[in-house]
């Protein structure tokens, strides 16, 4: 216990110290929200990765989908690395950085408002972001607190409150730069921790081959492959179709999440994008791939230990697996998941507060706001957002994975297509954007009410629907003014200076 407490105290002290150090960069809006657009590739890549992977992935998703799909759940982690990290940086990174700087936008709703020249689109997208970031935040608290309860026997409510306060302190103090520096530190902890945990858990099950043999002997209980032995060690697992839905939601979803895309706004320059792409992809392979690979052995856990009130508690699978580790490793795991969760939380609360302040309050309810006042209001909203999410986290309505599925489905379903097409295609119309918002939020909310499919598959459907609906509606609705479109895309026009060579100087007279 002493070792675990010491690790936590050191961790907390470092986080607060970084917040104090970064205060000098958080004096104006640009510095508080984007770190002055001067964040290097290493900090940005780690900020992207740590915001991507939290306790929701390590405790919720890895436990639930590892149990359902066995070792084939590793595909989810690889999808996160290839689609959610590599392709996201390649396809969105440079163009987002260039156009957001050109339009002087600091948030995704602000980008939409200026790209599509619509105040209404800006306001509605800000409301969507605020509303659906809350369940995601609640799910992060939930996952971390379950692990804390296992390691320290601390009440769930105390864990939630302590984590909320600490996250709020360093974000309020140092803004984006404090978040980015802490994300880098937390990312290093995550890389080392996940490798150590995988090795320890496998050794505790007799080594990799013995664990693999034991897993292969289990019969599938999923209808598609019911009774089949070896399904949990097969290439695509017992339920490939639903596995694909999880891959799409958790990988393609990052393309439309405000807290993820905002990382591209803040990166130093175009050159840093290339370096950041490599670092971010490597980080995702290790952390996401490792988490789902570990979760794939979840069925080796005694079912009685993960059953609550006669129902299987997916959120208890990973904590139960880890509870058998030596105390020093449990301390490492706690810091690992704390790192993952706090980095995600800090990104979420900063995104939400900046969106409310810059896109809803400023210019609508308060016509003129000084830089100093805007930063103050954002700090106040960080507190408000944390309090609301804590209240929800105290009595979460469903499993972690379902909470995250609702949030990701609505946000990415609404924003992915307008962002992607808006960066590449001049033909997107305001009608197309509205159709994307309606389809993304509509499918998610309709599924919450009528429950016609799992929140995971509904989220994947919402994203795919947006990619189809936005261009179709754009073809039949009024186009934007040509001058407005040309202005937005002007930033991609590169001037090429070519040296002119002539045979003889002008002052030489030819004979």
VEXDREN-2710 file (C-alpha; in Angstrom, 1 decimal):
% VEXDREN-2710
k/r/px/py/pz
1/UNK/0.0/0.0/0.0
2/UNK/2.9/2.4/0.8
3/UNK/4.4/1.9/-2.6
4/UNK/1.0/2.6/-4.3
5/UNK/0.4/5.7/-2.3
6/UNK/4.0/7.0/-3.0
7/UNK/3.5/6.5/-6.7
8/UNK/0.2/8.4/-6.6
9/UNK/1.6/11.3/-4.6
10/UNK/4.5/11.7/-7.0
11/UNK/2.2/11.5/-10.0
12/UNK/-0.2/14.1/-8.6
13/UNK/2.7/16.5/-7.6
14/UNK/4.1/16.3/-11.1
15/UNK/0.7/17.1/-12.7
16/UNK/0.2/20.2/-10.6
17/UNK/3.8/21.4/-11.1
18/UNK/3.3/21.2/-14.8
19/UNK/0.1/23.2/-14.5
20/UNK/2.0/25.9/-12.6
21/UNK/4.8/25.9/-15.1
22/UNK/2.4/26.3/-18.1
23/UNK/0.6/29.3/-16.5
24/UNK/2.7/31.7/-18.5
25/UNK/1.3/30.3/-21.8
26/UNK/-2.3/30.5/-20.7
27/UNK/-2.8/34.3/-20.5
28/UNK/-4.8/34.8/-23.7
29/UNK/-7.4/32.7/-25.7
30/UNK/-4.9/31.4/-28.3
31/UNK/-2.5/30.3/-25.5
32/UNK/-5.1/28.8/-23.2
33/UNK/-7.0/26.9/-26.0
34/UNK/-4.2/26.1/-28.5
35/UNK/-0.9/26.6/-26.7
36/UNK/-0.2/29.5/-29.0
37/UNK/-0.3/27.0/-32.0
38/UNK/3.4/26.3/-31.2
39/UNK/3.1/22.7/-29.8
40/UNK/5.8/20.4/-31.2
41/UNK/5.1/16.9/-32.8
42/UNK/6.1/14.8/-29.8
43/UNK/3.7/16.7/-27.4
44/UNK/1.0/16.8/-30.0
45/UNK/1.3/13.1/-30.9
46/UNK/1.2/12.0/-27.3
47/UNK/-1.7/14.4/-26.6
48/UNK/-3.6/12.8/-29.4
49/UNK/-2.9/9.3/-28.2
50/UNK/-3.5/9.8/-24.6
51/UNK/-6.8/11.7/-25.3
52/UNK/-7.8/8.7/-27.5
53/UNK/-7.1/5.9/-25.0
54/UNK/-8.5/6.3/-21.5
55/UNK/-9.9/4.0/-18.8
56/UNK/-12.8/3.5/-21.2
57/UNK/-10.5/1.6/-23.5
58/UNK/-8.4/-0.2/-20.9
59/UNK/-11.1/-1.1/-18.4
60/UNK/-14.4/-0.9/-20.4
61/UNK/-13.7/-1.8/-24.0
62/UNK/-10.8/-4.1/-23.5
63/UNK/-12.7/-6.0/-20.9
64/UNK/-16.0/-6.2/-22.7
65/UNK/-14.8/-6.9/-26.3
66/UNK/-11.9/-9.1/-25.2
67/UNK/-14.5/-11.3/-23.4
68/UNK/-16.8/-11.3/-26.4
69/UNK/-14.4/-11.7/-29.2
70/UNK/-11.2/-13.3/-27.7
71/UNK/-7.9/-12.5/-29.2
72/UNK/-9.6/-11.2/-32.4
73/UNK/-10.3/-8.1/-30.3
74/UNK/-6.7/-7.1/-31.1
75/UNK/-8.1/-6.1/-34.5
76/UNK/-9.8/-3.2/-32.7
77/UNK/-6.5/-1.9/-31.4
78/UNK/-4.9/-2.3/-34.8
79/UNK/-7.8/-0.5/-36.4
80/UNK/-7.4/2.3/-33.9
81/UNK/-3.7/2.6/-34.9
82/UNK/-4.2/2.4/-38.7
83/UNK/-7.5/4.2/-39.2
84/UNK/-7.9/6.2/-36.0
85/UNK/-4.2/7.4/-35.8
86/UNK/-2.2/6.9/-39.1
87/UNK/-5.0/7.8/-41.6
88/UNK/-6.4/10.5/-39.4
89/UNK/-3.1/12.3/-39.3
90/UNK/-2.4/11.7/-43.0
91/UNK/-5.9/12.7/-44.3
92/UNK/-6.9/15.4/-41.8
93/UNK/-3.7/16.6/-40.1
94/UNK/-2.2/19.0/-42.6
95/UNK/-5.4/20.3/-44.1
96/UNK/-7.0/20.9/-40.7
97/UNK/-3.9/22.8/-39.5
98/UNK/-3.7/25.0/-42.6
99/UNK/-7.4/25.8/-43.0
100/UNK/-8.1/26.3/-39.3
101/UNK/-5.1/28.8/-39.1
102/UNK/-6.3/30.5/-42.3
103/UNK/-9.9/30.9/-40.9
104/UNK/-8.5/31.8/-37.4
105/UNK/-10.7/29.2/-35.8
106/UNK/-9.8/27.7/-32.3
107/UNK/-12.7/25.2/-32.0
108/UNK/-14.5/22.8/-34.3
109/UNK/-17.8/24.7/-34.1
110/UNK/-15.9/27.9/-34.9
111/UNK/-14.4/26.1/-37.9
112/UNK/-17.8/25.0/-39.1
113/UNK/-19.2/28.5/-38.7
114/UNK/-16.5/30.1/-40.7
115/UNK/-16.1/27.4/-43.3
116/UNK/-19.8/27.3/-44.1
117/UNK/-20.4/31.0/-43.2
118/UNK/-23.3/30.2/-40.9
119/UNK/-23.7/31.4/-37.3
120/UNK/-26.5/28.9/-36.8
121/UNK/-24.3/26.0/-37.7
122/UNK/-21.7/27.2/-35.3
123/UNK/-24.2/27.5/-32.4
124/UNK/-25.9/24.1/-33.0
125/UNK/-22.6/22.3/-33.4
126/UNK/-21.4/23.8/-30.1
127/UNK/-24.6/22.5/-28.4
128/UNK/-24.1/19.1/-29.8
129/UNK/-20.5/19.0/-28.6
130/UNK/-21.3/20.1/-25.1
131/UNK/-24.3/17.7/-24.6
132/UNK/-22.6/14.6/-25.9
133/UNK/-19.1/15.1/-24.4
134/UNK/-20.7/14.8/-21.0
135/UNK/-21.5/11.0/-21.2
136/UNK/-18.0/10.3/-22.5
137/UNK/-16.5/12.1/-19.5
138/UNK/-18.7/10.2/-17.1
139/UNK/-17.6/6.9/-18.6
140/UNK/-13.9/7.9/-18.1
141/UNK/-14.6/8.5/-14.4
142/UNK/-16.5/5.3/-14.1
143/UNK/-13.7/3.1/-15.5
144/UNK/-10.9/4.7/-13.4
145/UNK/-12.8/4.5/-10.2
146/UNK/-13.5/0.8/-10.5
147/UNK/-9.8/0.2/-10.7
148/UNK/-9.1/2.5/-7.8
149/UNK/-11.7/0.6/-5.7
150/UNK/-9.8/-2.7/-6.5
151/UNK/-6.4/-1.3/-5.6
152/UNK/-7.2/0.9/-2.5
153/UNK/-10.7/-0.1/-1.4
154/UNK/-11.6/3.5/-1.7
155/UNK/-15.3/4.4/-2.2
156/UNK/-16.3/5.1/-5.8
157/UNK/-17.5/8.6/-5.0
158/UNK/-14.2/9.6/-3.4
159/UNK/-12.3/8.4/-6.4
160/UNK/-14.5/10.4/-8.8
161/UNK/-14.2/13.5/-6.7
162/UNK/-10.5/13.3/-6.3
163/UNK/-9.8/12.8/-9.9
164/UNK/-12.1/15.6/-10.9
165/UNK/-10.5/18.1/-8.6
166/UNK/-6.9/17.2/-9.7
167/UNK/-7.8/17.4/-13.4
168/UNK/-9.5/20.7/-12.9
169/UNK/-6.5/22.2/-11.1
170/UNK/-3.9/21.7/-13.8
171/UNK/-6.2/22.5/-16.7
172/UNK/-7.4/25.7/-15.1
173/UNK/-3.8/26.7/-14.3
174/UNK/-2.1/26.0/-17.6
175/UNK/-4.7/25.3/-20.3
176/UNK/-3.7/23.4/-23.4
177/UNK/0.0/23.6/-22.8
178/UNK/-0.3/22.0/-19.3
179/UNK/-2.5/19.3/-20.8
180/UNK/0.0/18.6/-23.6
181/UNK/3.0/18.4/-21.4
182/UNK/1.2/16.2/-18.9
183/UNK/-0.1/14.0/-21.7
184/UNK/3.5/13.4/-22.8
185/UNK/4.5/12.3/-19.3
186/UNK/1.3/10.2/-18.9
187/UNK/1.9/8.7/-22.3
188/UNK/5.4/7.5/-21.3
189/UNK/3.8/5.8/-18.2
190/UNK/1.2/4.2/-20.4
191/UNK/3.7/2.7/-22.9
192/UNK/5.8/1.2/-20.1
193/UNK/2.9/0.1/-18.0
194/UNK/0.9/-1.7/-20.7
195/UNK/3.9/-3.9/-21.6
196/UNK/4.6/-4.7/-18.0
197/UNK/1.0/-5.6/-17.3
198/UNK/0.6/-7.9/-20.3
199/UNK/3.8/-9.8/-19.4
200/UNK/2.7/-10.2/-15.8
201/UNK/-0.9/-11.3/-16.6
202/UNK/0.3/-13.9/-19.1
203/UNK/2.9/-15.3/-16.6
204/UNK/0.1/-15.5/-14.0
205/UNK/-1.8/-17.8/-16.4
206/UNK/1.1/-20.1/-17.1
207/UNK/2.7/-18.1/-19.9
208/UNK/1.5/-17.2/-23.3
209/UNK/1.2/-20.7/-24.8
210/UNK/-0.6/-22.1/-21.8
211/UNK/-3.0/-19.2/-21.7
212/UNK/-3.5/-19.6/-25.5
213/UNK/-4.3/-23.3/-25.1
214/UNK/-6.7/-22.7/-22.3
215/UNK/-8.5/-20.0/-24.3
216/UNK/-8.7/-22.2/-27.4
217/UNK/-10.4/-25.0/-25.4
218/UNK/-13.4/-22.7/-24.6
219/UNK/-16.7/-23.0/-26.5
220/UNK/-18.3/-20.0/-28.0
221/UNK/-21.5/-18.8/-26.5
222/UNK/-22.2/-16.2/-29.3
223/UNK/-25.1/-17.4/-31.6
224/UNK/-23.1/-17.1/-34.8
225/UNK/-20.5/-19.7/-33.6
226/UNK/-22.3/-21.2/-30.6
227/UNK/-20.6/-24.4/-29.4
228/UNK/-17.5/-24.0/-31.6
229/UNK/-14.2/-24.5/-29.8
230/UNK/-11.2/-22.3/-30.7
231/UNK/-13.4/-19.4/-31.7
232/UNK/-11.8/-17.1/-29.2
233/UNK/-8.3/-17.8/-30.6
234/UNK/-9.4/-17.6/-34.3
235/UNK/-8.4/-14.9/-36.8
236/UNK/-11.7/-13.0/-36.9
237/UNK/-13.2/-14.4/-33.7
238/UNK/-16.7/-15.7/-33.1
239/UNK/-18.6/-12.6/-34.4
240/UNK/-16.8/-10.8/-37.3
241/UNK/-19.7/-8.5/-38.2
242/UNK/-20.1/-7.0/-34.8
243/UNK/-16.4/-6.9/-34.4
244/UNK/-16.2/-4.7/-37.6
245/UNK/-18.8/-2.3/-36.0
246/UNK/-16.6/-1.8/-33.0
247/UNK/-13.5/-1.2/-35.2
248/UNK/-15.4/1.4/-37.3
249/UNK/-16.8/3.2/-34.2
250/UNK/-13.6/3.3/-32.2
251/UNK/-11.3/4.0/-35.2
252/UNK/-13.2/6.2/-37.7
253/UNK/-14.8/8.0/-34.8
254/UNK/-11.7/10.0/-33.9
255/UNK/-12.0/11.8/-37.3
256/UNK/-15.1/13.7/-36.0
257/UNK/-14.4/14.2/-32.3
258/UNK/-13.7/17.8/-31.4
259/UNK/-11.2/17.0/-28.6
260/UNK/-9.2/14.9/-31.1
261/UNK/-9.3/17.2/-34.2
262/UNK/-8.3/20.2/-32.0
263/UNK/-4.9/18.6/-31.6
264/UNK/-4.2/19.4/-35.3
265/UNK/-5.2/23.1/-34.7
266/UNK/-2.4/23.5/-32.1
267/UNK/0.6/21.7/-33.8
268/UNK/3.5/24.0/-34.6
269/UNK/3.7/23.6/-38.4
270/UNK/3.2/21.4/-41.4
271/UNK/6.6/19.7/-41.0
272/UNK/5.6/18.6/-37.5
273/UNK/2.6/16.7/-38.9
274/UNK/4.9/14.1/-40.5
275/UNK/6.8/13.4/-37.3
276/UNK/3.6/13.4/-35.3
277/UNK/2.0/10.8/-37.6
278/UNK/4.7/8.3/-36.9
279/UNK/4.8/8.8/-33.2
280/UNK/1.0/8.7/-32.8
281/UNK/0.7/5.5/-34.8
282/UNK/3.4/3.7/-32.8
283/UNK/1.8/4.9/-29.6
284/UNK/-1.6/3.5/-30.7
285/UNK/-0.2/0.1/-31.7
286/UNK/1.4/-0.4/-28.3
287/UNK/-1.3/1.0/-26.1
288/UNK/-4.5/0.1/-28.0
289/UNK/-3.2/-3.1/-29.4
290/UNK/-1.8/-4.1/-26.0
291/UNK/-5.0/-3.3/-24.2
292/UNK/-7.3/-5.4/-26.5
293/UNK/-4.8/-8.2/-26.6
294/UNK/-4.8/-8.3/-22.8
295/UNK/-8.6/-8.2/-22.8
296/UNK/-8.7/-11.2/-25.2
297/UNK/-7.7/-13.4/-22.3
298/UNK/-10.6/-12.1/-20.1
299/UNK/-12.4/-15.5/-20.3
300/UNK/-9.7/-17.1/-18.3
301/UNK/-11.0/-15.1/-15.3
302/UNK/-13.4/-16.9/-12.9
303/UNK/-16.9/-16.0/-14.0
304/UNK/-18.1/-15.9/-10.4
305/UNK/-15.6/-13.0/-9.7
306/UNK/-17.1/-10.8/-12.4
307/UNK/-20.8/-11.5/-11.8
308/UNK/-22.8/-8.9/-10.0
309/UNK/-26.5/-9.5/-9.1
310/UNK/-26.6/-12.5/-11.5
311/UNK/-25.3/-10.5/-14.4
312/UNK/-21.8/-10.4/-16.0
313/UNK/-20.1/-7.1/-15.1
314/UNK/-17.8/-6.4/-18.1
315/UNK/-16.3/-3.4/-16.4
316/UNK/-15.0/-5.8/-13.6
317/UNK/-13.1/-8.1/-15.9
318/UNK/-9.8/-6.1/-16.3
319/UNK/-9.7/-5.0/-12.6
320/UNK/-10.2/-8.7/-11.6
321/UNK/-7.4/-9.8/-13.9
322/UNK/-5.1/-7.2/-12.4
323/UNK/-6.1/-7.8/-8.8
324/UNK/-3.9/-10.9/-8.7
325/UNK/-0.7/-9.0/-9.7
326/UNK/2.0/-8.0/-7.1
327/UNK/1.4/-4.7/-5.3
328/UNK/4.2/-2.9/-7.2
329/UNK/2.6/-3.8/-10.5
330/UNK/-0.9/-2.8/-9.2
331/UNK/0.6/0.6/-8.4
332/UNK/2.0/0.8/-11.9
333/UNK/-1.4/-0.1/-13.4
334/UNK/-3.2/2.4/-11.3
335/UNK/-0.9/5.2/-12.4
336/UNK/-1.2/3.9/-16.0
337/UNK/-5.0/4.1/-16.0
338/UNK/-4.9/7.3/-14.1
339/UNK/-2.6/8.7/-16.8
340/UNK/-4.9/7.6/-19.6
341/UNK/-8.0/8.9/-17.9
342/UNK/-6.8/12.3/-16.7
343/UNK/-5.3/13.1/-20.1
344/UNK/-8.6/12.3/-21.8
345/UNK/-10.6/14.2/-19.1
346/UNK/-8.4/17.3/-19.4
347/UNK/-8.9/17.3/-23.2
348/UNK/-12.7/16.9/-22.8
349/UNK/-13.2/19.6/-20.3
350/UNK/-10.9/22.1/-22.2
351/UNK/-12.8/21.4/-25.4
352/UNK/-16.2/21.8/-23.8
353/UNK/-15.4/25.0/-21.9
354/UNK/-13.7/26.6/-25.0
355/UNK/-16.7/25.6/-27.2
356/UNK/-19.2/27.1/-24.8
357/UNK/-17.3/30.3/-24.2
358/UNK/-16.1/31.1/-27.8
359/UNK/-19.0/29.6/-29.8
360/UNK/-22.1/30.2/-27.6
361/UNK/-21.4/32.9/-25.0
362/UNK/-19.2/35.3/-27.0
363/UNK/-21.0/37.2/-29.7
364/UNK/-24.4/35.8/-28.7
365/UNK/-25.1/36.4/-25.0
366/UNK/-22.2/38.7/-24.5
367/UNK/-21.4/40.9/-27.5
368/UNK/-18.0/42.0/-26.5
369/UNK/-15.5/40.1/-24.4
370/UNK/-11.9/40.9/-23.7
371/UNK/-9.2/38.2/-24.0
372/UNK/-8.8/38.2/-20.2
373/UNK/-12.5/37.8/-19.7
374/UNK/-12.8/34.9/-22.2
375/UNK/-10.1/33.0/-20.4
376/UNK/-11.8/33.6/-17.1
377/UNK/-15.1/32.4/-18.4
378/UNK/-13.5/29.2/-19.9
379/UNK/-12.0/28.5/-16.5
380/UNK/-15.4/28.8/-14.9
381/UNK/-17.0/26.5/-17.4
382/UNK/-14.2/23.9/-16.8
383/UNK/-15.5/23.7/-13.2
384/UNK/-19.1/23.6/-14.4
385/UNK/-18.4/20.8/-16.9
386/UNK/-16.5/18.8/-14.3
387/UNK/-19.3/19.1/-11.8
388/UNK/-22.0/18.0/-14.3
389/UNK/-20.0/15.0/-15.4
390/UNK/-19.2/14.0/-11.8
391/UNK/-23.0/14.0/-11.0
392/UNK/-23.7/11.7/-13.9
393/UNK/-20.7/9.5/-13.1
394/UNK/-22.0/8.9/-9.6
395/UNK/-24.9/7.0/-11.0
396/UNK/-24.0/6.0/-14.6
397/UNK/-27.0/4.7/-16.6
398/UNK/-25.2/1.8/-18.3
399/UNK/-21.9/0.1/-19.0
400/UNK/-18.8/2.1/-19.8
401/UNK/-18.7/0.9/-23.4
402/UNK/-22.4/1.9/-24.0
403/UNK/-21.8/5.4/-22.6
404/UNK/-18.9/5.9/-24.9
405/UNK/-20.7/4.5/-27.8
406/UNK/-23.6/7.0/-27.4
407/UNK/-21.1/9.9/-27.1
408/UNK/-18.9/8.9/-30.0
409/UNK/-21.8/8.0/-32.2
410/UNK/-23.5/11.3/-31.9
411/UNK/-20.4/13.5/-32.1
412/UNK/-18.6/11.6/-34.9
413/UNK/-21.8/10.9/-36.7
414/UNK/-22.7/14.6/-36.8
415/UNK/-19.2/16.1/-37.3
416/UNK/-17.1/13.6/-39.3
417/UNK/-18.6/14.2/-42.7
418/UNK/-18.9/18.0/-42.6
419/UNK/-15.3/18.2/-41.4
420/UNK/-13.8/15.7/-43.9
421/UNK/-15.7/17.0/-47.0
422/UNK/-15.2/20.6/-45.8
423/UNK/-11.5/20.2/-46.0
424/UNK/-11.4/18.6/-49.5
425/UNK/-14.6/19.4/-51.4
426/UNK/-15.8/22.8/-52.4
427/UNK/-19.3/21.4/-53.1
428/UNK/-20.5/21.0/-49.5
429/UNK/-23.5/23.1/-48.8
430/UNK/-25.1/24.3/-45.6
431/UNK/-28.0/21.9/-46.3
432/UNK/-25.5/19.0/-46.5
433/UNK/-24.0/20.0/-43.1
434/UNK/-27.5/20.2/-41.5
435/UNK/-28.3/16.8/-42.9
436/UNK/-25.1/15.4/-41.4
437/UNK/-26.0/16.9/-38.0
438/UNK/-29.5/15.5/-38.1
439/UNK/-28.5/12.0/-39.3
440/UNK/-25.7/11.7/-36.7
441/UNK/-27.6/12.9/-33.7
442/UNK/-30.9/11.4/-35.0
443/UNK/-29.7/7.8/-35.3
444/UNK/-28.0/7.9/-31.9
445/UNK/-31.0/9.4/-30.1
446/UNK/-33.5/7.2/-31.9
447/UNK/-31.4/4.1/-30.8
448/UNK/-31.3/5.4/-27.2
449/UNK/-35.2/5.5/-27.3
450/UNK/-36.1/2.5/-29.3
451/UNK/-33.0/0.3/-28.8
452/UNK/-33.0/-1.3/-32.3
453/UNK/-29.3/-2.1/-32.1
454/UNK/-26.3/-1.9/-29.8
455/UNK/-25.0/1.7/-29.1
456/UNK/-21.7/0.5/-30.7
457/UNK/-23.3/-0.5/-34.0
458/UNK/-25.6/2.6/-34.0
459/UNK/-22.6/4.8/-33.6
460/UNK/-20.9/3.1/-36.6
461/UNK/-24.1/3.5/-38.6
462/UNK/-24.3/7.2/-37.7
463/UNK/-20.8/7.8/-39.1
464/UNK/-21.4/5.9/-42.3
465/UNK/-24.8/7.6/-42.8
466/UNK/-23.2/11.0/-42.5
467/UNK/-20.6/10.2/-45.1
468/UNK/-23.4/9.3/-47.5
469/UNK/-26.0/11.9/-46.6
470/UNK/-23.8/15.0/-46.7
471/UNK/-22.7/14.8/-50.3
472/UNK/-26.2/13.6/-51.5
473/UNK/-28.0/16.6/-49.9
474/UNK/-25.2/18.9/-51.1
475/UNK/-25.9/18.0/-54.7
476/UNK/-29.6/19.1/-54.4
477/UNK/-29.3/22.2/-52.1
478/UNK/-28.2/25.7/-52.9
479/UNK/-24.5/26.2/-53.2
480/UNK/-22.4/28.5/-51.1
481/UNK/-21.3/31.8/-52.6
482/UNK/-18.3/31.2/-54.9
483/UNK/-16.3/34.0/-53.2
484/UNK/-16.8/32.4/-49.8
485/UNK/-15.7/29.0/-51.0
486/UNK/-12.6/30.4/-52.8
487/UNK/-11.6/32.3/-49.7
488/UNK/-11.7/29.2/-47.5
489/UNK/-9.6/27.1/-50.0
490/UNK/-7.2/29.9/-50.8
491/UNK/-4.9/28.7/-48.0
492/UNK/-4.1/25.5/-50.0
493/UNK/-2.7/27.5/-53.0
494/UNK/1.0/27.4/-52.9
495/UNK/3.1/30.0/-54.7
496/UNK/6.0/28.5/-56.6
497/UNK/9.0/30.7/-57.2
498/UNK/10.9/29.4/-60.2
499/UNK/14.3/30.8/-61.1
500/UNK/14.3/32.3/-64.6
501/UNK/17.3/31.4/-66.7
502/UNK/18.2/33.2/-69.9
503/UNK/21.1/32.5/-72.3
504/UNK/22.7/36.0/-72.0
505/UNK/22.3/39.0/-69.7
506/UNK/20.2/41.8/-71.1
507/UNK/23.1/44.2/-71.3
508/UNK/25.1/41.9/-73.6
509/UNK/24.7/42.8/-77.2
510/UNK/24.7/39.8/-79.5
511/UNK/26.9/40.0/-82.5
END
